[in-house]
Amino acid sequence: MLIEPIFEADFLECNYGFRPNRFAHDALEKIRTTINAGYNIVLDADIKGFFDNINHEKLLDFVYQRINDRRVLKLIRKWLKCGALESGIPFDIDKGTPQGGVISPLLANIYLHQLDKYWAEQNVVDGKLVRYADDFVILFKTKEDAETGLRIVKAILSELDLELNENKTTIVDTTQGNDGFEFLGFYIRQKWSAKRKRYYSHQWPNNKSMKTIKAKIRNIIGERSKLSMSFAEVVRKLNPILIGWMNYFRFGNSAKKFAQMDMYVHERVALWWSKKHNKSGRRWTTELKRYKLYSYGVQRLSGNVIYWSRYSKT
């Protein structure tokens, strides 16, 4: 609370992660509008072990440039040097930020502000950087610029004692829906608009996000030990999971994925209901039809897609 406003004054527009009044959807909206403006070649970058490899001395140097209160500086140094426990045995750490530490996101932003700053100052290529914590993409108009940009990013990160994960860093050509990429849980790809006769950027939950929510649903009602629950208890456990997931992914083009999830929830609840009543099969088209499922209060995802631009402050 004390030092965040000091650094917030310096942070650049391209930085969306862990900042006041900025959200993941702001970053996603920036990507959408930038792709639609013709920046179709995407450098999808991944920093190898970022939080574990932050150089303490360089980070402290960046902090020193804006903070001169010795008590605060000493406290930050202690946070960085406090060590860790492994199997109950303490050991010293000479790099990285404390996992779960309340100050870690701010320190990470201070460190990667150098990347933002260097990229903004370079004039070799035209590329739009969008960063959320250590996840970032840079959007270009040509593949040649993207390849040059990749070399520049590697050089900048090398100065910070960081490196890209070569297996997870790719240059993606999104032109006319050729390919897509993942960012902040969404899959982003251009799709043809029959109405406007051109391609536009779309985004929907990626496969990992779909698998994660399905696993949570199975964990709630997929085991035989859960058959003792009442329908009301199932609803109380399911709905917070469904609503939280829906509220994050409702911004974009998630209608088809929401319909798939509604069907999956219907199937899993029907299977639980059949087992509970010692019946065979799912019986979701005969005894536990969809209208009956929703009459019990199960959250429906379909019909809840909203475009983030309606809520944008810009």
C-alpha positions in Angstrom: 0.0 0.0 0.0 2.9 2.3 0.7 5.1 1.8 -2.3 2.7 0.6 -5.0 1.5 4.2 -5.9 5.1 5.3 -6.3 5.8 2.6 -8.9 2.3 2.8 -10.4 3.2 6.3 -11.6 6.0 4.8 -13.8 4.3 1.6 -15.1 3.4 1.7 -18.8 0.1 1.2 -20.5 1.0 -2.2 -21.8 1.2 -3.6 -18.3 -2.2 -5.0 -17.1 -1.3 -7.5 -14.4 -1.8 -6.9 -10.6 -2.5 -3.1 -11.0 -5.3 -1.0 -9.6 -8.4 -0.9 -11.8 -6.8 -3.1 -14.4 -8.1 -6.6 -15.3 -7.2 -9.6 -17.4 -10.1 -8.7 -19.7 -8.5 -5.3 -20.4 -5.5 -7.1 -21.8 -7.6 -9.4 -23.8 -9.6 -6.5 -25.2 -6.4 -4.8 -26.2 -5.3 -7.9 -28.1 -8.6 -8.2 -29.8 -8.6 -4.6 -31.1 -4.9 -4.7 -32.1 -5.4 -7.9 -34.1 -8.5 -6.3 -35.8 -6.3 -3.3 -36.6 -4.0 -5.6 -38.7 -1.4 -6.8 -36.3 -1.9 -10.4 -37.2 1.5 -11.9 -36.4 1.8 -12.8 -32.7 4.9 -13.5 -30.6 3.5 -15.7 -27.9 6.2 -15.7 -25.3 6.9 -17.7 -22.1 9.6 -16.8 -19.6 11.3 -19.8 -18.1 10.7 -20.0 -14.4 10.3 -16.3 -14.0 9.3 -16.0 -10.3 12.1 -18.4 -9.4 14.8 -16.6 -11.3 14.5 -12.9 -10.5 17.9 -11.5 -9.7 17.8 -10.1 -6.2 20.5 -7.4 -6.6 19.1 -6.1 -9.9 15.6 -6.0 -8.5 16.8 -4.1 -5.4 18.6 -1.7 -7.7 15.3 -1.0 -9.5 13.6 -0.4 -6.2 16.4 1.9 -5.0 15.8 4.1 -8.0 12.4 5.2 -6.6 12.6 4.4 -2.8 15.1 6.0 -0.5 13.6 5.0 2.9 16.2 2.7 4.4 13.6 1.0 6.6 11.5 0.0 3.6 14.5 -1.1 1.6 15.7 -3.2 4.5 12.3 -4.8 4.8 12.1 -5.7 1.1 15.6 -7.2 1.2 14.6 -9.3 4.2 11.5 -10.5 2.3 13.7 -11.6 -0.6 16.4 -13.2 1.5 14.1 -14.9 4.1 14.8 -18.4 2.6 12.4 -21.3 2.2 11.4 -24.6 3.7 11.8 -27.9 1.9 10.6 -31.0 3.8 10.8 -29.0 7.0 14.5 -28.0 6.4 15.3 -24.3 5.9 17.6 -23.2 3.1 18.8 -19.9 1.7 17.7 -18.5 -1.6 19.7 -16.1 -3.7 17.2 -15.4 -6.4 13.4 -15.4 -7.0 10.6 -13.9 -5.0 8.8 -15.5 -2.1 5.9 -17.7 -3.4 2.6 -16.4 -2.1 4.2 -13.3 -0.7 1.8 -10.3 -0.8 4.6 -8.1 -2.3 5.7 -10.6 -4.9 3.3 -9.4 -7.7 4.5 -5.8 -7.3 8.1 -6.8 -7.2 7.6 -8.9 -10.4 6.0 -5.8 -12.1 8.9 -3.6 -11.0 11.3 -6.2 -12.5 9.5 -6.6 -15.8 8.9 -2.9 -16.1 12.4 -2.9 -17.6 11.1 -5.1 -20.4 8.2 -2.7 -21.0 10.4 0.3 -20.9 13.1 -1.1 -23.3 10.5 -2.3 -25.7 8.7 1.1 -25.7 12.0 2.8 -26.4 13.2 0.6 -29.3 12.4 1.8 -32.8 13.6 -1.2 -34.8 10.2 -2.8 -35.3 6.6 -1.9 -34.9 5.2 -4.3 -32.3 2.4 -3.9 -29.7 3.3 -5.4 -26.3 0.6 -6.7 -24.0 1.7 -8.0 -20.7 -0.1 -9.5 -17.7 2.5 -10.4 -15.0 5.0 -12.7 -16.7 2.6 -13.7 -19.5 3.0 -11.5 -22.5 2.4 -11.3 -26.3 3.7 -8.9 -28.9 1.7 -8.3 -32.0 3.2 -7.4 -35.4 2.1 -6.8 -38.9 4.8 -9.0 -40.6 6.6 -12.2 -39.7 10.0 -10.5 -40.4 9.2 -8.0 -37.7 8.1 -10.7 -35.3 11.4 -12.6 -35.8 13.4 -9.5 -35.2 11.2 -8.7 -32.2 12.0 -12.2 -30.8 15.7 -11.5 -31.0 15.2 -8.1 -29.2 13.2 -9.7 -26.4 15.8 -12.4 -25.9 18.5 -9.6 -25.6 16.4 -7.6 -23.1 15.6 -10.7 -21.0 19.3 -11.7 -21.0 20.1 -8.3 -19.4 17.6 -9.3 -16.7 19.2 -12.7 -16.2 16.0 -14.3 -17.7 15.4 -16.5 -20.7 12.5 -17.6 -22.8 11.2 -21.1 -22.7 12.0 -22.2 -26.3 9.4 -25.0 -26.2 6.5 -22.6 -25.3 7.5 -19.5 -27.2 6.1 -19.4 -30.7 5.4 -17.0 -33.6 1.7 -17.4 -34.6 0.2 -16.2 -37.8 -3.4 -15.5 -37.1 -4.2 -14.0 -40.6 -7.5 -15.2 -41.8 -7.8 -17.7 -39.0 -4.7 -19.7 -40.0 -3.8 -20.3 -36.4 -4.5 -19.2 -32.9 -2.9 -18.9 -29.5 -3.7 -19.0 -25.8 -3.6 -16.2 -23.3 -5.0 -15.9 -19.8 -7.1 -19.0 -20.1 -8.6 -18.0 -23.5 -8.0 -19.3 -27.0 -7.7 -16.5 -29.4 -8.3 -16.9 -33.2 -9.7 -15.0 -36.1 -13.0 -16.1 -37.5 -14.9 -15.0 -40.7 -17.8 -12.6 -40.3 -20.4 -13.3 -43.0 -22.2 -10.1 -42.2 -19.1 -7.8 -42.5 -17.2 -9.9 -45.0 -13.9 -10.0 -43.1 -12.1 -11.8 -40.4 -12.3 -10.7 -36.7 -10.5 -11.8 -33.6 -12.6 -14.1 -31.4 -11.8 -15.6 -28.0 -13.3 -18.4 -25.9 -12.2 -20.8 -23.1 -9.2 -22.9 -24.1 -9.1 -26.7 -23.7 -7.2 -26.5 -20.3 -9.9 -24.2 -18.9 -12.6 -26.6 -20.1 -10.8 -29.6 -18.6 -10.3 -27.8 -15.3 -13.9 -26.9 -14.7 -15.1 -30.4 -15.7 -12.7 -31.9 -13.2 -14.1 -29.7 -10.5 -17.6 -30.8 -11.4 -16.7 -34.5 -11.3 -15.0 -33.9 -7.9 -18.3 -32.5 -6.5 -20.7 -35.2 -7.8 -18.7 -37.9 -9.5 -17.9 -40.1 -6.6 -20.3 -42.6 -5.0 -19.6 -41.1 -1.6 -21.5 -38.0 -2.9 -24.7 -39.9 -3.5 -25.9 -39.1 0.1 -26.2 -35.4 -0.8 -29.6 -33.8 -1.5 -30.2 -32.0 -4.7 -30.1 -28.7 -2.8 -26.7 -29.5 -1.5 -25.5 -30.4 -5.0 -26.7 -27.0 -6.2 -25.0 -25.2 -3.3 -21.7 -26.8 -4.2 -22.0 -26.6 -8.0 -23.2 -23.0 -8.4 -20.3 -21.1 -6.9 -17.9 -23.0 -9.3 -20.1 -22.5 -12.3 -20.8 -18.8 -11.6 -17.1 -18.0 -11.0 -16.0 -19.7 -14.2 -18.9 -18.1 -16.1 -18.1 -14.6 -14.8 -14.5 -14.9 -16.1 -15.2 -16.4 -19.5 -18.5 -14.6 -20.3 -16.6 -11.8 -22.0 -15.8 -12.7 -25.5 -17.2 -15.4 -27.9 -17.9 -18.2 -25.4 -21.5 -19.1 -26.4 -20.6 -22.5 -27.9 -18.4 -23.4 -25.0 -21.1 -22.4 -22.5 -23.6 -24.6 -24.4 -21.1 -27.5 -24.2 -20.7 -26.9 -20.4 -24.5 -26.7 -19.9 -24.8 -30.1 -21.6 -21.9 -31.5 -19.5 -23.4 -30.3 -16.3 -26.8 -31.7 -17.3 -25.2 -35.1 -18.0 -23.1 -35.3 -14.8 -26.0 -34.2 -12.6 -28.4 -36.7 -14.4 -25.8 -39.5 -13.8 -25.5 -38.6 -10.1 -29.3 -38.5 -9.9 -29.7 -41.9 -11.5 -27.1 -43.5 -9.2 -28.7 -41.9 -6.2 -32.1 -43.5 -7.1 -30.5 -46.9 -8.1 -31.5 -46.4 -11.7 -29.5 -47.3 -14.9 -28.2 -44.8 -17.4 -28.4 -41.0 -17.3 -32.2 -40.6 -17.9 -31.5 -36.9 -18.8 -33.9 -37.0 -21.7 -36.7 -38.7 -19.9 -36.8 -38.1 -16.1 -34.3 -35.3 -15.5 -34.9 -33.0 -18.4 -33.1 -29.7 -18.7 -36.1 -27.6 -17.6 -36.3 -29.7 -14.4 -32.6 -29.3 -13.8 -32.8 -25.6 -13.9 -36.0 -25.6 -11.8 -33.8 -26.9 -9.0 -31.6 -23.9 -9.3 -28.6 -25.2 -11.2 -26.8 -22.2 -12.8 -27.2 -22.0 -16.6 -24.3 -20.6 -18.5 -25.9 -20.1 -22.0 -27.3 -16.6 -22.5 -24.7 -14.9 -20.3 -22.1 -13.9 -22.8 -21.3 -10.2 -22.7 -18.7 -8.1 -24.7 -16.1 -6.6 -22.4 -16.1 -3.4 -24.5 -19.4 -2.5 -22.9 -17.5 -2.2 -19.6 -14.3 -0.7 -20.9 -13.4 2.6 -19.2 -11.7 3.8 -22.4 
